[in-house]
Amino acid sequence: MFYILDGGLQTLVQDMGRKDYYHLGVPPSGAADRYSYSLGNILLGNPVDYAALEITLLGPKIEVRKKTVIAITGAPLEVKLNGNPAPMWETICVQEGDILTLRSAQKGVKSYLCVSGGIQVPHVLGSRSTYTLSQLGGFHGRKLQAGDEVTLGEPLPGVFHHIGMRIPDEYLPKFSSSVDIRMVMGISSYRVSDEGIKTFLNSEWQVGLESNNIAYRYSGATASFKSIDPPFGAGNNASNTVDIVYPIGAIMVPNEEELILLLRDATTGGGFVTIGTTINADMDVVAQSRPHAKTRFIAVTVDQAIEARMQKKKKLSTLQSLLR
């Protein structure tokens, strides 16, 4: 068991997220940076979808009440075990009574505390992930706080023989203050003027302070609309369309000077002009972008998006084979 002494800024139980409920208004939720989260489980020999703790910017302080093996991945954190520095991206043995302290992230946003056997909370709609907006899943549907007792699975057989195993450097993600995000144009981009699309793609956007697990906001450039009347039933603003279903990663244009990019806790539909969709392979990069991070959007084809997704899966599969 983990006994929470300090919950940090926002520490949530997450896994790979829910499937098959988005059409009912329930977003997938799950780990924001699935690559870093997956690396932690692979390192421990867990199934890749075992639940872990997702830490945002400032981590928790935890009393360990069960001998087990952990791995900490994602945004670089200051990690201490009983007051002594401890490594990330490496399997660590923790004993009953140990105090694990994870402090502020120097880069990136999301870090992951993975444990052999996974975090054990009830499945809700097929997932242990937390959707805080509806208080669904995770640990009572909320972030962890002082006094919480989090149940752990039994350490997997043989895991104690692999203490000190580390993710090779070439598999580690990079955490940058300037990123390129690939996206596929479409949905209602026809409502954006040619000049607006050119400016959207050629400009540098900045992540806003209001960004969270639901959506990221961007400003600093413009994407002008065509001067046509919105369709009947869509409202009077140039940014309005008749309501549509938003895909995860949708990039909406609520006004000419702002973008909203939907993440894994996204609202499922609405009536804003949607210029395109972020590719699956780059959603992790979005989630690790800090406020004020500089972002450029790169238009790619659907085939290129699928290829990028397959390359990422292949990379994880190769690492899994290597560590085994």
C-alpha positions as CSV (number, residue, x, y, z in Angstrom):
1,M,0.0,0.0,0.0
2,F,1.0,3.6,-0.6
3,Y,0.0,6.0,2.3
4,I,-0.2,9.5,0.9
5,L,1.5,12.1,3.2
6,D,1.1,14.9,0.6
7,G,-0.8,14.6,-2.7
8,G,1.2,17.1,-4.6
9,L,-0.5,19.4,-7.2
10,Q,-2.6,16.8,-9.0
11,T,-1.8,13.1,-8.6
12,L,-4.3,10.8,-10.4
13,V,-4.7,7.1,-11.0
14,Q,-4.5,6.5,-14.8
15,D,-4.2,3.7,-17.2
16,M,-4.7,3.5,-21.0
17,G,-8.2,4.9,-20.7
18,R,-11.7,3.9,-21.5
19,K,-12.8,2.5,-24.8
20,D,-16.2,2.5,-26.6
21,Y,-18.0,5.2,-24.5
22,Y,-17.0,8.4,-26.2
23,H,-20.3,8.4,-28.2
24,L,-22.1,8.4,-24.9
25,G,-20.3,11.5,-23.7
26,V,-17.6,9.7,-21.7
27,P,-14.1,10.6,-22.8
28,P,-11.3,8.0,-22.7
29,S,-9.2,9.9,-20.0
30,G,-6.1,7.8,-19.2
31,A,-2.4,8.7,-19.2
32,A,-1.8,12.1,-20.9
33,D,1.7,11.0,-22.1
34,R,1.1,7.3,-23.0
35,Y,4.6,6.8,-24.2
36,S,6.3,7.7,-20.9
37,Y,3.6,5.8,-19.0
38,S,4.1,2.7,-21.2
39,L,7.9,2.8,-20.6
40,G,7.4,2.6,-16.9
41,N,5.2,-0.5,-17.2
42,I,7.5,-2.1,-19.8
43,L,10.5,-1.5,-17.5
44,L,8.8,-3.3,-14.6
45,G,7.6,-6.2,-16.8
46,N,3.9,-5.2,-16.2
47,P,1.3,-5.5,-18.9
48,V,1.5,-2.1,-20.7
49,D,-2.0,-1.1,-19.4
50,Y,-1.4,-1.5,-15.7
51,A,-2.6,1.5,-13.7
52,A,0.0,4.0,-12.4
53,L,0.0,7.4,-10.7
54,E,0.1,10.4,-13.0
55,I,1.8,13.4,-11.5
56,T,1.3,17.0,-12.7
57,L,4.2,19.4,-12.2
58,L,4.6,18.9,-8.4
59,G,4.6,15.3,-7.1
60,P,3.4,13.6,-3.9
61,K,5.1,12.5,-0.7
62,I,4.4,8.8,0.0
63,E,5.0,6.4,2.8
64,V,5.6,2.9,1.3
65,R,3.8,0.2,3.4
66,K,4.6,-2.8,1.2
67,K,7.9,-4.0,-0.3
68,T,7.8,-3.7,-4.0
69,V,9.5,-2.4,-7.1
70,I,8.7,1.0,-8.8
71,A,9.8,3.0,-11.8
72,I,9.4,6.8,-12.3
73,T,9.1,8.1,-15.8
74,G,8.0,11.1,-17.8
75,A,8.8,14.8,-17.0
76,P,12.1,15.1,-15.1
77,L,11.3,15.3,-11.3
78,E,13.4,15.7,-8.2
79,V,13.1,12.2,-6.7
80,K,14.2,11.3,-3.2
81,L,14.0,8.0,-1.3
82,N,14.4,8.5,2.5
83,G,16.0,11.9,1.7
84,N,18.5,10.5,-0.8
85,P,18.4,11.2,-4.5
86,A,16.8,8.4,-6.5
87,P,16.9,7.8,-10.3
88,M,14.2,8.0,-12.9
89,W,13.8,5.6,-15.8
90,E,15.1,2.8,-13.6
91,T,13.7,0.0,-11.5
92,I,13.9,0.8,-7.7
93,C,13.2,-1.5,-4.8
94,V,11.3,0.2,-2.0
95,Q,10.8,-1.3,1.5
96,E,8.0,-1.0,4.0
97,G,8.5,2.3,5.9
98,D,10.4,4.0,3.1
99,I,9.5,7.7,2.3
100,L,9.3,8.5,-1.3
101,T,9.2,12.2,-2.2
102,L,8.6,13.5,-5.7
103,R,9.0,17.3,-6.1
104,S,8.7,19.8,-8.9
105,A,9.3,19.0,-12.6
106,Q,12.1,20.9,-14.2
107,K,10.8,20.3,-17.7
108,G,7.6,18.9,-19.1
109,V,4.3,18.5,-17.2
110,K,3.4,14.8,-16.6
111,S,5.4,12.2,-14.7
112,Y,4.5,8.6,-13.8
113,L,5.0,6.5,-10.8
114,C,4.6,2.9,-11.9
115,V,4.6,-0.1,-9.5
116,S,5.0,-3.8,-10.1
117,G,1.6,-5.3,-10.1
118,G,-0.1,-1.9,-10.8
119,I,-2.3,0.4,-8.8
120,Q,-5.4,-1.4,-7.6
121,V,-8.6,0.6,-7.7
122,P,-12.0,-0.6,-9.1
123,H,-12.6,-0.7,-12.8
124,V,-15.3,1.7,-13.9
125,L,-16.5,1.3,-17.5
126,G,-13.5,-1.0,-18.2
127,S,-10.8,1.3,-16.9
128,R,-9.1,2.4,-13.7
129,S,-8.5,5.9,-15.1
130,T,-9.7,9.1,-13.4
131,Y,-12.1,11.5,-15.1
132,T,-12.2,14.2,-12.5
133,L,-14.9,16.3,-14.2
134,S,-17.5,13.6,-13.5
135,Q,-15.7,12.1,-10.5
136,L,-15.5,8.9,-12.4
137,G,-13.0,6.0,-11.8
138,G,-9.5,6.3,-10.3
139,F,-9.3,6.8,-6.5
140,H,-12.9,7.9,-5.7
141,G,-12.9,10.0,-8.9
142,R,-10.5,12.6,-7.6
143,K,-6.9,13.5,-7.1
144,L,-4.9,12.0,-4.2
145,Q,-4.7,13.9,-0.9
146,A,-3.1,13.4,2.5
147,G,-4.4,10.4,4.4
148,D,-5.4,8.4,1.3
149,E,-4.4,4.7,1.3
150,V,-3.8,3.4,-2.2
151,T,-3.8,-0.4,-2.7
152,L,-1.0,-2.0,-4.8
153,G,-1.0,-5.2,-6.7
154,E,1.3,-8.1,-5.7
155,P,4.8,-7.7,-7.2
156,L,5.2,-9.8,-10.3
157,P,7.4,-13.0,-10.1
158,G,11.0,-12.3,-10.7
159,V,10.8,-8.5,-10.5
160,F,13.2,-8.3,-7.6
161,H,15.9,-9.8,-9.7
162,H,15.8,-6.9,-12.1
163,I,16.5,-4.0,-9.7
164,G,18.6,-1.3,-11.5
165,M,17.3,-2.1,-14.9
166,R,17.2,1.1,-17.0
167,I,15.6,2.4,-20.1
168,P,18.3,2.9,-22.8
169,D,18.9,6.6,-23.5
170,E,17.9,6.3,-27.2
171,Y,14.3,5.4,-26.0
172,L,13.9,8.4,-23.7
173,P,11.5,11.1,-24.8
174,K,12.7,14.7,-25.0
175,F,11.1,17.6,-23.1
176,S,11.4,20.8,-25.0
177,S,10.1,24.4,-24.7
178,S,9.6,24.5,-28.4
179,V,7.8,21.7,-30.3
180,D,6.3,20.8,-33.6
181,I,2.8,19.1,-33.5
182,R,1.7,17.2,-36.6
183,M,-2.0,17.4,-37.5
184,V,-4.3,16.4,-40.3
185,M,-6.3,19.3,-41.9
186,G,-10.1,18.9,-42.2
187,I,-13.5,18.6,-40.5
188,S,-14.5,22.3,-40.9
189,S,-11.3,23.9,-42.1
190,Y,-13.2,25.1,-45.2
191,R,-14.5,27.9,-42.9
192,V,-11.0,29.3,-42.4
193,S,-9.7,31.6,-45.1
194,D,-6.7,30.6,-47.3
195,E,-4.7,33.4,-45.6
196,G,-5.9,32.1,-42.2
197,I,-4.7,28.6,-42.9
198,K,-1.4,29.9,-44.1
199,T,-0.9,32.0,-41.0
200,F,-2.1,29.1,-38.8
201,L,0.6,26.8,-40.2
202,N,3.4,29.4,-40.5
203,S,3.1,31.0,-37.1
204,E,4.4,30.2,-33.7
205,W,1.7,29.6,-31.0
206,Q,2.1,29.6,-27.3
207,V,0.5,27.3,-24.7
208,G,-1.9,29.2,-22.4
209,L,-2.0,29.0,-18.6
210,E,-5.6,27.7,-18.7
211,S,-4.5,24.4,-20.2
212,N,-5.4,21.1,-18.5
213,N,-6.4,17.4,-19.1
214,I,-9.5,18.5,-21.0
215,A,-7.9,20.9,-23.5
216,Y,-4.9,23.1,-24.2
217,R,-5.3,26.7,-25.3
218,Y,-3.0,28.4,-27.7
219,S,-2.6,32.1,-28.6
220,G,0.0,34.4,-30.2
221,A,-1.1,34.2,-33.8
222,T,-4.2,34.4,-35.9
223,A,-6.4,32.1,-38.1
224,S,-9.0,34.3,-39.9
225,F,-12.3,33.0,-41.0
226,K,-13.9,33.3,-44.5
227,S,-16.5,36.1,-44.6
228,I,-19.5,33.9,-45.0
229,D,-22.6,33.6,-42.8
230,P,-22.7,30.6,-40.4
231,P,-25.1,27.9,-41.5
232,F,-28.7,27.8,-40.3
233,G,-28.9,26.7,-36.7
234,A,-25.2,27.3,-35.9
235,G,-25.4,30.7,-34.2
236,N,-24.3,34.1,-35.4
237,N,-20.5,34.1,-34.8
238,A,-18.1,33.3,-37.6
239,S,-16.6,30.6,-35.4
240,N,-19.9,28.7,-35.2
241,T,-20.8,25.5,-37.1
242,V,-23.7,23.1,-36.7
243,D,-22.7,20.9,-33.8
244,I,-20.3,18.0,-34.6
245,V,-18.6,15.2,-32.8
246,Y,-15.1,16.3,-31.8
247,P,-12.3,13.7,-32.1
248,I,-9.6,13.5,-29.4
249,G,-6.9,15.9,-30.6
250,A,-9.3,18.2,-32.5
251,I,-8.0,21.7,-32.9
252,M,-10.9,24.2,-32.6
253,V,-10.8,27.9,-33.6
254,P,-13.2,29.6,-31.1
255,N,-12.1,33.0,-32.4
256,E,-9.4,34.3,-34.8
257,E,-6.7,34.7,-32.1
258,E,-7.1,31.5,-30.1
259,L,-6.9,27.7,-30.6
260,I,-8.3,25.0,-28.4
261,L,-6.7,21.5,-28.7
262,L,-8.8,18.7,-27.1
263,L,-6.9,16.2,-24.9
264,R,-8.0,12.9,-23.3
265,D,-10.7,14.3,-21.0
266,A,-12.2,16.2,-23.9
267,T,-15.8,17.3,-24.3
268,T,-17.3,15.0,-27.0
269,G,-18.9,17.6,-29.3
270,G,-19.9,21.1,-30.0
271,G,-20.2,23.9,-32.6
272,F,-16.8,25.5,-33.0
273,V,-15.0,25.6,-36.4
274,T,-12.4,22.7,-36.2
275,I,-9.4,23.2,-38.4
276,G,-8.0,19.7,-38.1
277,T,-6.9,17.0,-35.7
278,T,-3.6,16.3,-33.9
279,I,-2.1,12.9,-34.9
280,N,-2.2,10.2,-32.2
281,A,1.6,9.9,-32.2
282,D,2.0,13.6,-31.1
283,M,-0.6,13.7,-28.3
284,D,2.1,12.9,-25.8
285,V,4.1,15.8,-27.0
286,V,1.1,18.1,-26.5
287,A,0.5,16.8,-23.0
288,Q,4.2,17.6,-22.0
289,S,4.1,21.2,-23.3
290,R,4.3,23.7,-20.4
291,P,2.6,27.0,-20.3
292,H,4.2,29.5,-22.7
293,A,5.8,26.6,-24.7
294,K,6.3,27.6,-28.4
295,T,4.4,25.4,-30.8
296,R,4.2,25.1,-34.6
297,F,1.5,23.0,-36.3
298,I,2.7,20.8,-39.2
299,A,0.1,19.5,-41.7
300,V,0.5,15.8,-42.7
301,T,-1.6,13.3,-44.6
302,V,-3.7,10.5,-43.0
303,D,-1.2,7.9,-44.3
304,Q,1.7,9.8,-42.6
305,A,-0.3,9.9,-39.4
306,I,-0.9,6.2,-39.5
307,E,2.8,5.6,-40.3
308,A,3.9,7.7,-37.3
309,R,1.5,5.7,-35.0
310,M,2.9,2.4,-36.2
311,Q,6.5,3.6,-35.8
312,K,5.8,4.5,-32.2
313,K,4.2,1.1,-31.5
314,K,7.1,-0.6,-33.1
315,K,9.6,1.3,-30.9
316,L,7.8,0.2,-27.8
317,S,7.6,-3.4,-29.0
318,T,11.3,-3.4,-29.8
319,L,12.1,-2.0,-26.3
320,Q,9.9,-4.7,-24.7
321,S,11.8,-7.4,-26.5
322,L,15.1,-5.9,-25.6
323,L,14.4,-5.7,-21.9
324,R,13.0,-9.2,-21.8
